[in-house]
């Protein structure tokens, strides 16, 4: 284990954290929130000072690191960012205790959107901006952002990108990883600016448009009001729906479109399956809700159904309506979509469409192989053969994913059953969807953790489990899990 390399990157991340605290500081100054401004300024100054004073001098030569170090750096980077990012929440009195602050911050950076706040509208402008801004920072990835600004030689930065980027495979658009990171952030910023302008045209102020955009393009879901997006116009919600769907698509598709590689963009099997699932699910829920008398007109039903399905599948977590009152079929479909998730290489979470496609095609091949033992079948995706190593890793990921989910669900159910006087309050559906919403980085679940609820009433032990789930889900399990292996720390 190369501890110098780990220290080198993490100290520069602390310095980066100080720089990221400047935008909310400026918002505090603009709205004359002097106490909050002083808190942001103090935390930013300390982070920048630590980064400059203690950082290892020199370039990255001699500090080579590989897959193991990349995973450890990624895990510690997100933990450190969350612990530091929670300080403004705690010092401004936005939360009741530091654990709640960490929960909110982890939910922000991991773009989960699960909240312990009952009424976010009472927060100051600066802390509210910081809350939504964490989604934008975590959406594309903390280390991906670092790679765009910090020189890394020797090709070691690819280990960081692979450890943090979502999906079964991670590739480069161009030979240099730093240039790939710049392309990703260029697309990301372009989408951010476009949505902000459109939301302002639809009637939102610049401040509201920025906060909503941060939560949308980061597929996070923190809202400014208890009713989430239910307070906005149909036009605003339609814009949000479109951009949620866009940010759930693999960003390589946008790169192909920019390069006018239309065939490569259209050949994305994952994107087609993703879009078909969204529209099919929205139509089914619209039909089911209409039959139950929830809506009077199909247009209204489809608008809210499409918004909800897109929000859940992209793991954004916005809500235009409280779907807790929808029929059982619609609620069940929402739970299923919680696990499905968005595309690999997007800002969305969940199991990922690409993994599901690979598993389904591999299962089909195994059925054919049972009938014809000597036949040879390959898994094809996007017109290419998927390597056997990738297929095996997807199968292993599914096994680990199921184990983490079941253990987390059991722990939350246990902690709530021994700590709550009214044990029936935290029922099966609440605990199940709470774990599903955090592990898949969706945000809201059903019942007590539905769009109109929150996670504030969970015990401290359950909150720790859910914090772990949010981090593990965002980093796709391995970076967090290897921290507990003794083999990780051997030289």
C-alpha positions in Angstrom: 0.0 0.0 0.0 1.5 3.4 -1.1 0.5 5.6 1.8 2.3 8.6 0.4 0.2 8.5 -2.8 -3.0 8.3 -0.7 -1.9 11.2 1.4 -0.9 13.2 -1.6 -4.4 13.0 -3.2 -6.4 13.3 -0.1 -4.7 16.5 1.1 -5.4 18.1 -2.3 -9.0 17.0 -2.0 -9.2 18.9 1.3 -7.9 22.0 -0.4 -10.5 21.5 -3.2 -13.1 21.2 -0.5 -12.2 24.7 0.7 -12.6 26.1 -2.8 -16.0 24.4 -3.1 -17.2 26.2 0.0 -16.7 29.6 -1.6 -19.9 29.7 -3.8 -22.2 29.2 -0.8 -20.1 31.8 1.0 -20.8 34.3 -1.8 -24.5 33.5 -1.6 -24.5 34.2 2.1 -22.8 37.5 1.5 -25.3 38.4 -1.2 -28.3 37.7 1.1 -26.5 39.3 4.1 -26.4 36.2 6.2 -23.4 37.3 8.1 -23.1 34.5 10.7 -23.5 31.8 8.1 -21.0 33.6 5.9 -18.5 33.6 8.7 -19.0 29.8 9.2 -18.4 29.0 5.5 -15.4 31.4 5.4 -13.8 29.8 8.5 -14.3 26.2 7.3 -13.1 27.1 3.8 -10.0 28.8 5.2 -9.0 25.9 7.4 -9.4 23.4 4.5 -7.3 25.5 2.2 -4.7 26.1 4.9 -4.4 22.4 5.7 -4.2 21.6 2.0 -1.3 24.0 1.4 0.7 23.5 4.6 0.6 19.7 4.8 0.4 18.7 1.2 3.4 16.7 -0.1 5.5 18.9 -2.3 6.5 17.9 -5.8 4.9 16.1 -8.6 3.3 12.6 -8.6 6.5 10.8 -9.7 7.5 8.3 -7.0 3.9 8.2 -5.8 2.6 5.5 -8.1 -0.6 3.9 -7.1 -2.7 1.1 -8.6 -6.2 -0.4 -8.3 -6.0 -1.0 -4.5 -4.8 2.6 -3.8 -7.4 3.9 -6.2 -10.2 2.2 -4.3 -8.9 3.3 -0.9 -8.4 6.9 -2.1 -12.0 7.0 -3.5 -13.5 5.6 -0.3 -11.7 8.0 2.0 -12.2 11.0 -0.3 -16.0 10.6 -0.1 -15.9 10.0 3.7 -13.7 13.1 4.3 -15.7 15.3 2.0 -18.9 14.2 3.9 -17.4 14.8 7.3 -16.1 18.3 6.4 -19.2 19.2 4.4 -21.4 18.4 7.4 -19.7 21.1 9.5 -21.7 24.1 8.0 -24.9 22.2 8.6 -24.0 21.6 12.2 -22.6 25.0 13.1 -25.5 27.0 11.5 -28.0 24.9 13.5 -29.6 23.5 10.4 -29.7 20.1 12.0 -30.2 18.8 15.6 -26.8 17.0 15.8 -23.7 16.3 13.9 -24.8 12.8 12.9 -27.9 14.3 11.2 -25.5 16.8 9.5 -23.4 13.9 8.2 -26.5 12.1 7.0 -27.7 15.2 5.1 -24.2 15.8 3.6 -23.7 12.2 2.6 -27.1 12.2 1.0 -26.1 15.3 -0.9 -22.7 14.2 -2.2 -23.9 10.7 -3.1 -26.9 12.4 -4.9 -29.3 10.3 -2.8 -31.7 13.1 -1.7 -32.9 11.3 1.4 -33.4 14.0 4.0 -33.8 14.4 7.8 -35.2 17.9 7.4 -38.9 18.4 7.7 -39.1 21.8 6.2 -36.0 22.9 4.1 -37.7 26.2 3.3 -36.7 27.6 6.7 -33.0 27.2 5.9 -30.9 30.2 5.0 -30.1 30.9 1.4 -26.4 30.0 1.8 -26.9 26.7 3.5 -29.8 25.8 1.1 -27.5 26.5 -1.8 -24.7 24.4 -0.3 -27.2 21.6 0.3 -28.2 21.5 -3.4 -24.6 22.3 -4.6 -23.4 19.0 -3.0 -25.6 17.2 -5.5 -23.9 18.9 -8.4 -20.4 18.2 -7.0 -21.1 14.6 -6.3 -23.1 14.0 -9.5 -20.1 13.7 -11.8 -17.8 12.6 -9.1 -15.4 14.3 -6.6 -12.3 12.6 -8.0 -13.3 13.2 -11.6 -13.5 16.9 -10.8 -10.1 16.7 -9.2 -8.6 15.0 -12.3 -9.7 17.9 -14.4 -7.5 20.4 -12.4 -4.7 18.3 -10.9 -1.8 17.0 -13.0 -1.3 13.3 -12.7 1.5 11.5 -14.5 2.2 7.9 -15.1 -1.3 6.9 -16.1 -2.3 6.3 -12.4 -5.4 8.5 -12.6 -7.3 5.8 -14.5 -7.4 3.8 -11.2 -9.2 6.8 -9.6 -11.7 7.1 -12.4 -12.5 3.4 -12.5 -13.0 3.3 -8.7 -15.5 6.2 -8.7 -17.3 6.0 -12.1 -20.5 4.1 -12.1 -21.1 1.0 -14.3 -19.6 -2.4 -15.1 -16.9 -0.9 -17.4 -15.2 2.5 -17.6 -13.3 3.7 -20.7 -11.6 6.8 -22.0 -13.0 9.0 -24.8 -9.5 10.2 -25.6 -6.0 8.9 -24.7 -5.5 11.0 -21.6 -7.7 10.5 -18.6 -7.5 14.2 -17.7 -8.9 15.1 -21.1 -11.7 12.6 -20.7 -12.6 14.2 -17.4 -12.6 17.6 -19.0 -14.9 16.4 -21.7 -17.3 14.9 -19.1 -17.4 18.1 -17.1 -17.8 20.2 -20.2 -20.9 18.3 -21.1 -22.0 18.5 -17.5 -21.6 22.2 -17.3 -23.3 22.7 -20.6 -26.4 20.8 -19.4 -26.4 22.7 -16.2 -26.3 26.1 -17.9 -29.0 25.1 -20.4 -31.5 23.9 -17.7 -30.9 27.0 -15.5 -31.8 29.3 -18.4 -34.9 27.3 -19.3 -36.1 27.2 -15.7 -35.7 31.0 -15.5 -37.7 31.4 -18.6 -40.4 29.2 -17.1 -40.7 31.6 -14.1 -38.1 30.6 -11.5 -35.6 33.1 -10.0 -31.9 32.7 -10.7 -31.4 31.3 -7.2 -34.2 28.8 -7.4 -33.2 27.8 -10.9 -29.6 27.1 -9.9 -30.7 25.1 -6.8 -33.2 23.0 -8.8 -30.7 22.5 -11.6 -28.0 21.3 -9.2 -30.4 18.7 -7.8 -31.6 17.7 -11.3 -28.3 17.3 -13.3 -26.7 15.6 -10.3 -29.9 13.4 -10.0 -30.0 14.2 -6.3 -33.4 15.5 -5.5 -33.0 18.0 -2.7 -35.9 20.5 -3.0 -36.3 24.0 -1.6 -39.8 23.3 -0.2 -41.5 20.4 1.6 -43.7 19.7 -1.5 -40.5 19.3 -3.6 -41.4 20.2 -7.2 -45.2 20.3 -6.6 -45.0 24.0 -6.1 -43.7 24.7 -9.6 -45.7 25.1 -12.8 -46.4 22.4 -15.4 -43.8 24.0 -17.7 -41.1 24.0 -15.0 -41.8 20.3 -14.1 -41.7 19.3 -17.8 -38.3 20.9 -18.1 -37.1 19.1 -15.0 -38.5 15.8 -16.3 -36.6 16.2 -19.6 -33.3 17.0 -17.9 -33.7 14.2 -15.3 -34.1 11.8 -18.2 -31.1 13.3 -20.0 -28.8 13.0 -17.0 -29.8 9.4 -16.5 -28.3 8.5 -20.0 -24.7 7.4 -20.4 -22.7 10.6 -21.0 -20.7 8.8 -23.8 -23.9 9.2 -25.9 -23.5 13.0 -25.7 -19.9 12.7 -26.6 -20.8 10.7 -29.7 -23.4 13.3 -30.6 -20.9 16.1 -30.2 -18.5 14.2 -32.5 -21.4 13.5 -34.9 -21.0 9.8 -34.5 -24.7 9.2 -34.9 -24.5 5.4 -35.4 -22.5 4.9 -32.2 -25.0 7.0 -30.2 -28.0 5.1 -31.6 -26.4 1.7 -31.1 -26.5 2.2 -27.3 -28.8 -0.8 -26.2 -28.8 0.5 -22.7 -30.2 3.9 -23.7 -33.0 2.4 -25.7 -34.0 0.0 -23.0 -33.9 2.9 -20.4 -36.2 5.2 -22.4 -38.6 2.4 -23.3 -38.8 1.4 -19.6 -39.6 5.0 -18.6 -42.4 5.5 -21.1 -43.9 2.0 -20.6 -43.9 2.4 -16.8 -45.4 5.9 -17.0 -48.2 4.6 -19.2 -49.0 1.7 -16.9 -49.1 3.9 -13.8 -51.2 6.5 -15.6 -53.7 3.7 -16.6 -53.7 2.3 -13.0 -54.1 5.7 -11.4 -57.0 6.6 -13.8 -58.8 3.4 -12.9 -58.4 4.2 -9.2 -59.8 7.7 -9.7 -56.6 9.4 -8.6 -56.7 11.7 -11.7 -59.6 13.0 -13.8 -57.7 13.6 -17.0 -55.2 11.4 -18.8 -52.9 14.4 -19.5 -52.6 15.2 -15.8 -52.1 11.5 -14.9 -49.4 11.0 -17.5 -47.6 14.2 -16.5 -47.3 13.2 -12.9 -46.6 9.5 -13.7 -43.8 10.4 -16.2 -42.3 12.9 -13.7 -42.4 10.3 -10.9 -41.1 7.4 -13.0 -38.3 9.5 -14.5 -37.4 10.8 -11.0 -37.3 7.3 -9.5 -35.5 5.6 -12.4 -32.8 8.3 -12.6 -32.6 8.1 -8.8 -33.2 11.9 -8.6 -36.0 11.7 -6.0 -38.0 14.8 -6.9 -41.7 14.6 -6.4 -44.5 16.4 -8.1 -47.2 14.7 -6.0 -47.3 12.4 -3.0 -47.5 9.0 -4.6 -48.1 7.2 -1.2 -51.8 7.4 -2.0 -51.5 5.7 -5.4 -52.8 2.2 -6.0 -50.8 -0.9 -4.9 -49.8 -1.8 -8.4 -48.3 1.7 -9.0 -46.5 1.6 -5.7 -45.1 -1.8 -6.4 -43.8 -0.7 -9.8 -42.2 2.3 -8.2 -40.3 0.0 -5.8 -39.1 -2.2 -8.7 -37.9 0.9 -10.6 -36.0 2.0 -7.4 -33.7 -1.0 -7.9 -33.4 -0.7 -11.7 -31.7 2.7 -11.7 -30.3 4.7 -14.6 -27.6 4.0 -17.3 -24.0 3.4 -16.5 -21.8 6.4 -17.0 -24.6 8.7 -16.0 -25.1 10.7 -12.8 -27.9 8.3 -11.7 -27.6 5.5 -9.2 -29.3 2.1 -8.8 -28.2 -1.3 -10.1 -27.8 0.2 -13.6 -29.6 -0.8 -16.8 -26.4 -2.1 -18.4 -26.0 -4.7 -15.6 -29.6 -5.9 -16.0 -29.2 -6.2 -19.8 -26.0 -8.2 -19.3 -27.6 -10.5 -16.7 -30.7 -11.1 -18.8 -28.7 -11.9 -21.9 -26.3 -14.2 -20.0 -29.3 -16.0 -18.4 -30.7 -16.5 -21.9 -27.4 -18.0 -23.0 -27.3 -20.3 -20.0 -30.8 -21.6 -20.9 -29.6 -22.3 -24.5 -26.4 -23.9 -23.2 -28.5 -26.3 -21.0 -30.3 -27.4 -24.1 -27.2 -27.5 -26.3 -24.2 -28.1 -24.0 -21.6 -27.8 -26.8 -22.9 -24.5 -28.2 -21.0 -21.3 -27.7 -22.9 -18.1 -26.9 -21.6 -14.6 -26.2 -23.2 -11.7 -24.5 -23.5 -8.8 -27.0 -24.1 -5.2 -26.2 -24.0 -2.1 -28.3 -22.9 -4.3 -31.3 -19.8 -5.6 -29.4 -19.1 -8.8 -27.4 -19.0 -8.3 -23.7 -15.8 -9.8 -22.2 -16.2 -12.8 -19.9 -14.5 -10.9 -17.1 -17.2 -8.2 -17.3 -20.0 -10.8 -17.2 -18.4 -12.5 -14.2 -18.0 -9.2 -12.4 -21.6 -8.3 -13.0 -22.7 -11.6 -11.5 -20.5 -11.1 -8.5 -21.8 -7.5 -8.1 -25.3 -8.8 -8.0 -24.4 -11.3 -5.2 -22.7 -8.7 -3.1 -25.4 -6.1 -3.8 -28.1 -8.6 -2.5 -26.1 -9.4 0.6 -25.5 -5.8 1.5 -29.2 -5.0 1.0 -30.5 -7.9 3.1 -28.0 -7.3 5.9 -28.9 -3.5 5.9 -32.6 -4.2 5.9 -32.3 -6.7 8.8 -30.2 -4.2 10.8 -32.6 -1.3 10.3 -35.6 -3.5 11.1 -33.8 -4.7 14.3 -32.7 -1.3 15.5 -36.2 0.2 14.9 -37.9 -2.7 16.6 -36.0 -2.4 19.8 -35.9 1.4 20.0 -39.3 2.7 19.0 -42.2 2.4 21.5 -44.7 2.3 18.7 -43.0 -0.5 16.8 -45.8 -0.7 14.2 -44.9 2.8 13.1 -41.8 1.6 11.3 -43.5 -1.1 9.3 -42.0 -3.5 6.7 -42.6 -1.2 3.8 -41.0 1.8 5.5 -37.8 -0.1 6.5 -37.6 -1.9 3.1 -37.9 1.2 1.0 -35.7 3.2 3.3 -32.8 0.8 2.6 -33.7 0.5 -1.1 -33.8 4.3 -1.4 -30.4 4.9 0.2 -28.5 1.9 -1.3 -29.8 2.9 -4.7 -29.3 6.6 -4.1 -33.0 7.3 -4.9 -34.0 9.5 -1.9 -37.6 8.9 -1.0 -39.3 5.6 -0.4 -42.8 4.8 0.7 -44.9 5.3 3.9 -42.9 7.2 6.5 -40.0 7.8 4.1 -42.2 8.8 1.2 -42.2 12.1 -0.7 -44.0 13.9 2.2 -41.9 12.2 4.9 -38.3 11.9 5.8 -35.6 10.0 7.7 -35.4 12.2 10.9 -37.2 9.7 13.1 -34.9 6.8 12.6 -32.5 5.9 15.4 -28.9 6.9 15.3 -27.9 3.3 14.7 -30.2 3.0 11.7 -28.9 6.3 10.3 -25.4 5.0 10.4 -26.5 1.9 8.5 -28.2 4.1 5.9 -25.2 6.4 5.7 -23.1 3.4 4.9 -25.6 2.3 2.3 -25.6 5.7 0.6 -21.8 5.7 0.3 -21.7 2.0 -0.8 -24.4 2.6 -3.4 -22.8 5.6 -4.9 -19.3 4.0 -5.1 -20.8 0.7 -6.2 -19.8 -1.3 -3.1 -16.1 -2.2 -3.7 -14.3 1.0 -2.5 -16.2 1.0 0.8 -16.1 -2.8 1.4 -12.4 -3.2 0.8 -11.7 -0.9 3.7 -12.7 -3.7 6.0 -10.3 -6.2 4.5 -7.0 -6.8 6.2 -5.4 -7.6 2.8 -6.0 -4.0 1.7 -3.5 -2.6 4.2 -0.6 -5.0 3.5 2.4 -3.6 1.9 
